[in-house]
């Protein structure tokens, strides 16, 4: 049996909230339910009972998104109780992994219609307290924040593999000779592109505003990404101190992605499911590739993933119209670009990237896939790639075509 075509019928996301910002009062399972509900509301001709499965990515899993947030989101969104759900974790690429797994199920005939996406509330990520391995005597147990990064590290792991993510970005900057000035310039450009995209209404088709409950009064609607700096300046970003290497460091809060809250979801179908929606698809999912590298250079993970995904599609960089590459750090993106000599940076993150928009871990991959699909639909044709680096040294890339 030949694989079935997989269509992206629609894609939505929340505005991305800043840490402790506009979405701080919203639980992650409610954020996920919001995008699932919004997605199906935009296809009123589709019977929700026709959804075969809900795939959601989440990187944390330690707080309110525990107990299989995909299933919880489906129930909270009002899907029939007969619609199942599964949560997947590939850290920063969890949302894109959900798209891959849903696409695979459709291509193999295990599903006809699926929702795929991701969610993360880094604001509401809890502190976790490990249990002692023996009851007495009571020792000192470290309380760990589950917002970001390593925790409860296995001592058998080589220390160079468990360096902070920002230190890895410093290593990439050293490897490719990427200066602080280049990183800052890249970050400013991300903010400028995102600002222009919002002003031009380019996000209107994909952002579903979130009603945020208030302690008193009616909910307040969050409708825009909170971390985009419309008035970002070279002088302001240059004043920021290095975050990981006090002496001689180049990675700062200004040229790295912030901590964020948000969710995103895509509606995926085969031909039969597409007819059930009564809609024209935005794009088609063609190929994907996942790769792994030395964990201390995790930011370069997308390099080979994109290479392999394009090769599987029988395409080359010259065929690309857009690539949405997650901006964990400016140094990481510039390092990847340095290893793609045939790549045209002009097609990279044309509407701004995660340095400006934000990086809610489990949601980012779905946001990127949705962004590519919407851009291809707006152009009427083309080829695009969504890709992310992944902590502990992995890369994931998906090719979409229209």
Residue pairs with C-beta under 8 A, 6 or more apart in sequence:
1 109
3 107
3 108
4 106
4 107
4 108
4 109
4 270
4 271
5 107
5 270
5 271
5 284
6 103
6 106
6 107
6 268
6 269
6 270
6 284
6 285
7 268
7 269
7 270
7 271
7 273
7 274
7 281
7 282
7 283
7 284
7 285
8 266
8 267
8 268
8 281
8 282
8 283
8 284
8 285
8 369
8 370
8 373
8 400
9 43
9 266
9 267
9 268
9 269
9 273
9 274
9 277
9 279
9 281
9 282
10 39
10 42
10 43
10 266
10 267
10 279
10 282
11 39
11 206
11 264
11 265
11 266
11 267
11 282
11 366
11 369
11 370
11 371
11 373
11 374
12 35
12 38
12 39
12 42
12 206
12 207
12 208
12 264
12 265
12 370
13 35
13 206
13 207
13 208
13 262
13 263
13 264
13 265
13 363
13 366
13 367
13 370
14 23
14 31
14 34
14 35
14 207
14 208
14 209
14 210
14 222
14 262
14 263
14 264
14 363
15 22
15 23
15 207
15 209
15 210
15 222
15 223
15 224
15 225
15 226
15 262
16 225
16 226
16 227
16 260
16 261
16 262
16 357
16 358
16 360
16 367
17 23
17 24
17 123
17 222
17 226
17 260
17 261
17 262
17 358
17 360
18 226
18 227
18 258
18 259
18 260
18 261
18 358
19 122
19 123
19 147
19 258
19 259
19 260
19 261
20 123
21 123
21 226
21 261
22 210
22 212
22 220
22 222
22 226
23 31
23 121
23 123
23 210
23 212
23 222
23 261
23 262
24 121
24 123
24 124
24 261
25 212
25 213
25 214
26 34
26 121
26 210
26 212
26 213
26 261
27 64
27 121
27 124
28 58
28 63
28 64
28 65
28 69
28 119
28 120
28 121
28 124
28 261
28 263
29 64
29 65
29 69
29 72
29 73
29 76
29 119
30 76
31 119
31 121
31 210
31 261
31 262
31 263
32 56
32 65
32 69
32 70
32 72
32 73
32 76
32 77
32 117
32 119
32 263
32 265
33 72
33 73
33 74
33 76
33 77
34 77
34 208
34 210
34 263
35 117
35 119
35 208
35 263
35 264
35 265
36 54
36 73
36 74
36 77
36 79
36 115
36 117
36 265
37 77
37 78
38 208
38 265
39 115
39 265
39 266
39 267
40 46
40 48
40 51
40 77
40 79
40 115
40 267
43 267
43 277
43 278
43 279
45 276
45 277
45 278
45 279
46 113
46 276
46 277
46 278
47 276
48 78
48 79
48 80
48 83
49 80
49 82
49 83
50 112
50 113
50 273
50 276
51 79
51 83
51 113
51 114
51 115
52 83
52 84
52 105
52 110
52 111
52 112
52 113
52 114
53 83
53 84
53 85
53 86
53 102
53 105
53 111
53 114
53 115
54 70
54 71
54 73
54 74
54 79
54 83
54 84
54 85
54 86
54 114
54 115
54 116
55 70
55 85
55 86
55 88
55 98
55 99
55 101
55 102
55 105
55 114
55 115
55 116
55 117
56 69
56 70
56 73
56 85
56 86
56 87
56 88
56 95
56 98
56 116
56 117
56 118
56 119
56 265
56 362
57 87
57 88
57 89
57 90
57 93
57 94
57 95
57 96
57 97
57 98
57 117
57 118
57 119
57 362
57 363
57 365
57 366
58 65
58 69
58 87
58 88
58 89
58 94
58 118
58 119
58 120
58 361
58 362
59 89
59 91
59 92
59 94
59 120
59 361
59 362
60 120
60 122
60 125
60 146
60 147
60 361
60 362
61 69
61 87
61 89
62 125
62 126
62 128
62 146
63 121
63 124
63 125
63 126
63 146
64 121
64 124
65 72
65 87
65 119
65 120
65 121
65 362
68 85
68 86
68 87
69 87
69 119
70 85
70 86
70 87
70 98
71 84
71 85
71 86
71 87
72 85
73 85
73 119
74 83
74 84
74 85
74 115
75 81
86 101
88 94
88 97
88 98
88 101
89 97
89 362
90 96
90 97
90 290
90 390
90 394
90 396
91 361
91 390
91 391
91 392
91 394
92 326
92 328
92 359
92 361
92 364
92 365
92 388
92 389
92 390
92 391
93 364
93 365
93 388
93 390
93 394
93 395
93 396
94 118
94 361
94 362
94 365
95 117
95 118
95 119
95 264
95 362
95 363
95 364
95 365
95 366
95 367
95 368
95 369
96 118
96 364
96 365
96 366
96 368
96 369
96 386
96 387
96 388
96 396
96 398
97 365
97 396
98 116
98 117
98 118
98 365
98 366
99 116
99 117
99 266
99 268
99 285
99 365
99 366
99 369
99 398
100 288
100 290
100 396
100 398
101 116
102 111
102 114
102 115
102 116
102 266
102 268
103 116
103 268
103 285
103 288
103 398
105 111
105 114
106 112
106 113
106 114
106 268
106 269
106 270
106 273
107 270
109 270
111 270
112 269
112 270
112 272
112 273
112 276
113 267
113 268
113 269
113 270
113 273
113 276
113 277
114 267
114 268
114 269
115 265
115 266
115 267
115 268
116 265
116 266
116 268
116 366
117 263
117 264
117 265
117 266
117 363
117 366
118 263
118 264
118 265
118 362
118 363
118 364
118 365
118 366
118 367
119 262
119 263
119 264
119 360
119 362
119 363
120 260
120 261
120 262
120 263
120 360
120 361
120 362
120 363
120 364
121 261
121 360
122 147
122 148
122 259
122 260
122 261
122 360
122 361
123 259
123 261
124 261
125 145
125 146
125 147
125 148
126 146
127 143
127 144
127 145
127 146
128 143
128 144
128 146
128 151
128 152
129 141
129 143
129 144
130 141
130 142
130 144
130 152
131 141
132 138
132 139
132 141
144 151
144 152
145 151
147 259
148 165
148 259
148 361
149 164
149 165
149 391
150 162
150 164
153 162
160 295
160 296
161 294
161 295
161 296
161 392
161 393
162 295
163 171
163 296
164 244
165 298
165 328
165 329
165 391
166 243
166 244
166 251
166 256
166 329
167 244
167 245
168 295
168 296
168 297
168 298
168 299
168 332
169 244
169 251
169 256
169 299
169 328
169 329
169 331
169 332
170 244
170 245
170 249
170 250
170 251
170 331
171 296
171 297
172 178
172 297
172 299
172 300
172 329
172 331
172 332
172 335
173 179
173 183
173 250
173 251
173 331
173 335
175 297
175 335
176 331
176 334
176 335
176 338
176 339
178 250
178 330
178 331
178 334
178 335
178 338
179 250
180 250
180 252
180 255
182 330
182 334
183 250
183 251
183 252
183 255
183 329
183 330
183 331
183 334
184 234
184 237
184 238
184 252
184 254
184 255
184 330
185 234
186 255
186 330
186 333
186 334
186 355
187 232
187 237
187 254
187 255
187 330
187 355
187 356
188 232
188 233
188 234
188 237
190 327
190 330
190 349
190 352
190 353
190 354
190 355
190 356
191 228
191 229
191 230
191 232
191 352
191 355
191 356
192 232
192 352
193 349
193 350
193 351
193 352
193 353
193 356
194 225
194 228
194 351
194 352
194 353
194 356
194 357
195 228
195 229
195 230
195 352
195 356
196 352
197 203
197 350
197 351
197 352
198 224
198 225
198 228
202 351
202 378
203 225
203 351
205 374
205 378
206 370
206 371
206 374
207 223
207 224
209 221
209 222
209 223
210 221
210 222
211 219
211 220
211 221
212 219
212 220
212 221
212 222
213 219
214 220
225 356
225 357
225 358
226 358
227 258
227 260
227 356
227 357
227 358
228 352
228 356
228 357
229 356
236 254
237 252
237 254
237 255
240 252
240 253
240 254
241 252
242 248
242 249
242 250
242 251
242 252
243 249
243 251
243 252
243 253
243 256
244 251
245 251
250 331
251 329
251 331
255 329
255 330
255 331
255 355
256 328
256 329
256 330
256 355
257 326
257 327
257 328
257 329
257 354
257 355
257 358
257 359
258 358
258 359
259 359
260 358
260 359
260 360
261 360
262 358
262 360
262 363
262 367
263 360
263 363
264 363
264 364
264 366
264 367
264 370
265 366
265 370
266 366
266 369
266 370
266 373
267 277
268 285
269 276
269 277
269 281
274 281
281 402
282 373
282 374
282 376
282 377
282 402
283 372
283 373
283 376
283 377
283 384
283 400
283 401
283 402
284 400
284 401
284 402
285 398
285 399
285 400
286 313
286 399
286 400
286 401
287 309
287 310
287 312
287 313
287 398
287 399
288 309
288 312
288 396
288 397
288 398
288 399
289 304
289 305
289 306
289 307
289 308
289 309
289 312
289 396
289 397
290 305
290 394
290 395
290 396
290 397
291 301
291 304
291 305
291 308
291 394
291 395
292 301
292 393
292 394
292 395
293 300
293 301
293 304
293 393
293 394
293 395
294 393
295 391
295 392
295 393
296 393
297 393
298 389
298 390
298 391
298 392
298 393
298 394
299 328
299 329
299 331
299 332
299 335
299 336
299 389
300 332
300 335
300 336
300 339
300 389
300 395
301 388
301 389
301 390
301 393
301 394
301 395
301 396
302 325
302 326
302 336
302 387
302 388
302 389
302 395
302 396
302 397
303 336
303 339
303 340
303 395
304 395
305 387
305 395
305 396
305 397
306 323
306 340
306 385
306 387
306 395
306 397
307 340
308 397
309 385
309 387
309 397
309 398
309 399
310 316
310 317
310 319
310 320
310 385
310 399
312 399
313 383
313 399
313 401
315 383
315 399
316 342
317 340
317 342
317 343
317 344
318 342
319 383
320 343
320 344
320 347
320 383
320 384
320 385
321 347
321 375
321 376
321 379
321 382
321 383
321 384
322 347
322 350
322 372
322 375
322 376
322 382
322 384
322 385
323 343
323 347
323 348
323 349
323 372
323 384
323 385
323 386
323 387
324 349
324 353
324 368
324 369
324 371
324 372
324 384
324 385
324 386
324 387
325 333
325 336
325 348
325 349
325 353
325 368
325 385
325 387
325 388
326 353
326 354
326 359
326 364
326 365
326 368
326 387
326 388
326 389
327 333
327 349
327 353
327 354
327 355
327 356
327 359
328 354
328 359
328 388
328 389
330 355
332 389
333 348
333 353
336 389
337 343
337 345
337 348
350 375
351 371
351 375
354 364
357 367
364 388
365 386
365 388
365 396
368 386
368 387
368 388
369 386
369 398
369 400
371 386
372 384
372 385
372 386
372 400
373 384
373 400
375 382
375 384
376 382
376 383
376 384
376 400
376 401
376 402
377 402
379 402
380 402
381 402
382 401
382 402
383 399
383 400
383 401
384 399
384 400
384 401
385 397
385 398
385 399
385 400
386 397
386 398
386 400
387 395
387 396
387 397
387 398
388 395
388 396
389 395
390 396
